[in-house]
Amino acid sequence: MDFENYWQENKNFVLSVAGGALVFLIAFLVLDSSYGADLRGSAARLGREQAKLRQSYYTNADLGRVEEEHEALVAARERLAAAAVFQPREGFRLRDGGGSPSNQYFGRVDRVQRELELLAGRARCVLPEGLGLEPLKTNDVEVIARQLEALDLLDRALRRAIEAGVDRITRVEVQLDPSLGGRAGLGRVERTRVQLRMTADPPAITRFLHATQRGDGALLVDSYDARAAAGREDEVALDITLVAVRLHELAEEDEE
């Protein structure tokens, strides 16, 4: 090829290409001088961080410690749940083959009333008529089961009040958890409350409060209010709410 002839015929094209290359080179040098160091530094940092992500930060020993901590937390949770959950005694749980749930309930109420009235009479303690219990107005098995648990809690509390020397029990009220039978369903913690009002001299009230926390049979107290009895400076009126707790497992969608 005759270079001179090529040059004469294409010198404008060659000059345009050469000029463009020169402009590109100049622009590259300018950008590199202005931002090249930053870009290279950022690329280096990115490489280091990616390398860290590929590394394992936890050893098998770390995993073992985490598993031990998890097992300890699960065990602690089970202990706390066992301490909080109310365990009804035999006779205060519905039995298969023991007759209808309502008959089982009425039979147990009758027995508890007779036993407590006998104890109260000997100790000169006044109990409300029929122990202050409302008539059962349902055949719902779940409701009757809770009423039996409340009766068990009431029986334990009244026996301790009589033993402590309480003079009068003037009010008994059972409140099932409002969520029972509700459309939203029960939550994680279900509470059946038994409210009592009693009057006695201060030592007897003190003995009763201590008795509620006695040993393995401690009762869960939700709230209490002790004050001087109206018109009697030597007596204390105590309002106390005891709780029978049930725990329920929640579905994953309910926990979120």
C-alpha positions as CSV (number, residue, x, y, z in Angstrom):
1,M,0.0,0.0,0.0
2,D,1.3,3.5,-0.9
3,F,1.2,5.3,2.4
4,E,1.5,8.7,0.8
5,N,-1.5,8.1,-1.4
6,Y,-3.5,6.7,1.6
7,W,-2.6,9.8,3.6
8,Q,-3.7,12.1,0.9
9,E,-7.0,10.3,0.5
10,N,-7.8,9.7,4.2
11,K,-5.9,12.3,6.2
12,N,-9.1,13.9,7.6
13,F,-10.3,10.6,8.9
14,V,-6.9,9.7,10.4
15,L,-6.6,13.1,12.0
16,S,-10.2,12.7,13.5
17,V,-9.4,9.3,14.9
18,A,-6.0,10.5,16.3
19,G,-7.7,13.6,17.8
20,G,-10.4,11.5,19.5
21,A,-7.8,9.1,20.9
22,L,-5.8,12.1,22.2
23,V,-8.9,13.6,23.8
24,F,-9.7,10.2,25.4
25,L,-6.2,9.9,26.7
26,I,-6.2,13.3,28.2
27,A,-9.6,12.8,29.8
28,F,-8.4,9.4,31.3
29,L,-5.3,11.1,32.7
30,V,-7.4,13.9,34.2
31,L,-9.9,11.5,35.8
32,D,-7.2,9.2,37.0
33,S,-5.4,12.0,38.7
34,S,-8.6,13.3,40.3
35,Y,-10.4,10.1,41.2
36,G,-8.2,7.2,40.5
37,A,-6.7,7.0,44.0
38,D,-10.2,7.1,45.5
39,L,-11.5,4.4,43.1
40,R,-8.5,2.2,43.8
41,G,-8.8,2.7,47.5
42,S,-12.6,1.9,47.4
43,A,-11.9,-1.2,45.3
44,A,-9.3,-2.4,47.8
45,R,-11.6,-1.8,50.7
46,L,-14.4,-3.7,48.9
47,G,-12.0,-6.6,48.3
48,R,-11.1,-6.7,52.0
49,E,-14.7,-6.6,53.2
50,Q,-15.7,-9.4,50.7
51,A,-12.8,-11.4,52.0
52,K,-14.0,-10.9,55.6
53,L,-17.5,-12.0,54.6
54,R,-16.1,-15.2,53.2
55,Q,-14.4,-16.0,56.5
56,S,-16.1,-17.8,59.4
57,Y,-16.2,-15.6,62.5
58,Y,-17.6,-18.3,64.8
59,T,-15.8,-21.5,65.8
60,N,-17.3,-24.8,66.8
61,A,-16.6,-23.8,70.4
62,D,-18.7,-20.6,69.9
63,L,-21.5,-22.8,68.6
64,G,-21.3,-25.1,71.5
65,R,-21.5,-22.2,74.0
66,V,-24.6,-20.8,72.2
67,E,-26.3,-24.2,72.3
68,E,-25.6,-24.5,76.0
69,E,-27.0,-21.1,76.7
70,H,-30.1,-22.0,74.6
71,E,-30.6,-25.2,76.6
72,A,-30.2,-23.3,79.9
73,L,-32.8,-20.7,78.8
74,V,-35.3,-23.4,77.7
75,A,-34.8,-25.1,81.1
76,A,-35.3,-21.8,83.0
77,R,-38.5,-21.1,80.9
78,E,-39.9,-24.5,81.8
79,R,-39.1,-24.0,85.5
80,L,-40.8,-20.6,85.5
81,A,-43.8,-22.0,83.6
82,A,-44.2,-24.9,86.1
83,A,-44.0,-22.4,89.0
84,A,-46.6,-20.1,87.4
85,V,-49.1,-22.6,86.0
86,F,-51.9,-23.6,88.4
87,Q,-52.1,-27.4,88.9
88,P,-55.5,-28.4,90.1
89,R,-55.7,-31.3,92.6
90,E,-57.3,-34.6,92.0
91,G,-61.0,-34.1,92.3
92,F,-60.9,-30.7,90.8
93,R,-60.3,-32.0,87.3
94,L,-62.9,-33.4,85.0
95,R,-62.7,-37.2,84.7
96,D,-63.7,-39.3,81.7
97,G,-66.4,-41.6,82.9
98,G,-67.0,-39.6,86.0
99,G,-70.5,-38.4,85.0
100,S,-71.4,-35.3,83.2
101,P,-69.1,-32.3,83.7
102,S,-71.9,-30.3,85.4
103,N,-72.6,-33.2,87.8
104,Q,-68.9,-33.5,88.6
105,Y,-68.8,-29.8,89.3
106,F,-71.9,-29.7,91.5
107,G,-70.7,-32.8,93.4
108,R,-67.3,-31.1,94.2
109,V,-69.0,-27.8,95.2
110,D,-71.2,-29.6,97.6
111,R,-68.3,-31.4,99.2
112,V,-66.2,-28.3,99.5
113,Q,-69.0,-26.4,101.0
114,R,-69.7,-29.0,103.7
115,E,-66.0,-29.3,104.6
116,L,-65.3,-25.6,104.7
117,E,-68.5,-24.9,106.7
118,L,-67.4,-27.5,109.3
119,L,-63.9,-26.0,109.6
120,A,-65.3,-22.5,109.7
121,G,-67.8,-23.4,112.4
122,R,-65.1,-24.8,114.6
123,A,-62.9,-21.7,114.1
124,R,-65.8,-19.3,114.5
125,C,-65.2,-17.9,111.0
126,V,-68.2,-16.6,109.1
127,L,-68.4,-17.6,105.4
128,P,-70.7,-16.2,102.8
129,E,-73.8,-18.3,102.0
130,G,-72.9,-21.0,99.5
131,L,-69.3,-19.7,99.6
132,G,-70.5,-16.8,97.5
133,L,-70.4,-18.9,94.3
134,E,-72.7,-18.0,91.4
135,P,-74.9,-20.8,90.1
136,L,-73.4,-22.6,87.1
137,K,-75.4,-21.6,84.0
138,T,-73.6,-23.5,81.2
139,N,-72.8,-27.0,80.0
140,D,-69.7,-25.8,78.2
141,V,-66.9,-28.3,79.2
142,E,-64.1,-25.7,79.0
143,V,-66.0,-23.2,81.2
144,I,-66.8,-26.0,83.8
145,A,-63.1,-27.1,83.8
146,R,-62.1,-23.5,84.7
147,Q,-64.8,-23.2,87.3
148,L,-63.5,-26.4,88.9
149,E,-60.0,-24.9,89.0
150,A,-61.3,-21.7,90.5
151,L,-63.1,-23.8,93.1
152,D,-59.8,-25.5,93.9
153,L,-58.1,-22.2,94.3
154,L,-60.9,-20.9,96.5
155,D,-60.8,-24.0,98.7
156,R,-57.1,-23.6,99.3
157,A,-57.4,-19.9,100.1
158,L,-60.3,-20.3,102.5
159,R,-58.7,-23.1,104.3
160,R,-55.7,-20.9,104.9
161,A,-57.8,-18.0,106.0
162,I,-59.7,-20.1,108.5
163,E,-56.4,-21.6,109.8
164,A,-54.9,-18.1,110.1
165,G,-57.8,-17.0,112.3
166,V,-59.7,-14.7,109.9
167,D,-63.1,-13.7,111.4
168,R,-65.2,-13.1,108.3
169,I,-65.1,-13.7,104.6
170,T,-67.6,-11.2,103.2
171,R,-67.1,-11.5,99.5
172,V,-66.2,-14.2,96.9
173,E,-66.1,-13.6,93.2
174,V,-64.8,-15.8,90.4
175,Q,-63.8,-14.2,87.1
176,L,-62.9,-16.4,84.1
177,D,-60.5,-15.0,81.5
178,P,-62.5,-12.6,79.2
179,S,-60.8,-14.2,76.2
180,L,-62.3,-17.6,76.9
181,G,-64.8,-18.3,74.2
182,G,-64.0,-15.0,72.4
183,R,-63.5,-14.7,68.7
184,A,-59.9,-13.6,69.0
185,G,-59.1,-16.7,71.1
186,L,-57.0,-17.1,74.2
187,G,-53.5,-15.5,74.2
188,R,-50.4,-16.9,75.6
189,V,-51.5,-16.5,79.3
190,E,-55.0,-17.3,80.5
191,R,-56.0,-16.1,83.9
192,T,-58.9,-17.2,86.1
193,R,-59.3,-14.8,89.0
194,V,-60.7,-15.4,92.5
195,Q,-61.4,-12.2,94.5
196,L,-61.9,-12.4,98.3
197,R,-62.7,-9.8,100.9
198,M,-62.1,-10.6,104.5
199,T,-61.9,-8.9,107.9
200,A,-59.8,-9.8,110.9
201,D,-57.3,-8.4,113.3
202,P,-53.9,-7.5,111.9
203,P,-52.0,-10.6,113.1
204,A,-54.6,-12.9,111.4
205,I,-54.4,-11.0,108.1
206,T,-50.6,-11.2,108.3
207,R,-50.7,-14.9,108.9
208,F,-53.1,-15.4,106.0
209,L,-50.8,-13.5,103.6
210,H,-47.8,-15.5,104.7
211,A,-49.8,-18.7,104.3
212,T,-50.6,-17.8,100.7
213,Q,-46.9,-18.1,99.9
214,R,-46.3,-21.2,101.9
215,G,-43.9,-23.8,100.4
216,D,-44.7,-25.6,97.2
217,G,-48.4,-24.8,97.6
218,A,-47.9,-21.0,97.2
219,L,-50.8,-19.2,95.6
220,L,-50.3,-16.6,92.9
221,V,-51.4,-13.2,94.1
222,D,-52.5,-10.7,91.5
223,S,-53.2,-7.8,93.8
224,Y,-54.2,-7.0,97.4
225,D,-55.3,-4.0,99.4
226,A,-55.3,-4.0,103.2
227,R,-56.8,-1.1,105.1
228,A,-58.5,-0.4,108.5
229,A,-62.0,-1.8,108.6
230,A,-64.8,0.8,108.6
231,G,-65.6,1.8,112.1
232,R,-63.2,-0.8,113.6
233,E,-59.7,0.4,114.4
234,D,-58.7,-3.0,115.7
235,E,-59.6,-4.8,112.4
236,V,-58.2,-4.9,108.9
237,A,-60.2,-5.3,105.7
238,L,-58.3,-7.2,103.0
239,D,-59.2,-7.3,99.3
240,I,-57.1,-9.9,97.6
241,T,-57.2,-11.3,94.0
242,L,-55.7,-14.8,93.5
243,V,-55.0,-16.1,90.0
244,A,-55.0,-19.6,88.4
245,V,-52.8,-19.4,85.3
246,R,-52.8,-21.5,82.2
247,L,-50.2,-21.2,79.5
248,H,-51.0,-21.8,75.8
249,E,-48.7,-22.4,72.9
250,L,-49.3,-19.9,70.1
251,A,-49.2,-20.6,66.4
252,E,-46.3,-18.9,64.6
253,E,-48.6,-16.5,62.8
254,D,-49.9,-15.3,66.1
255,E,-46.4,-14.7,67.5
256,E,-45.4,-12.5,64.6
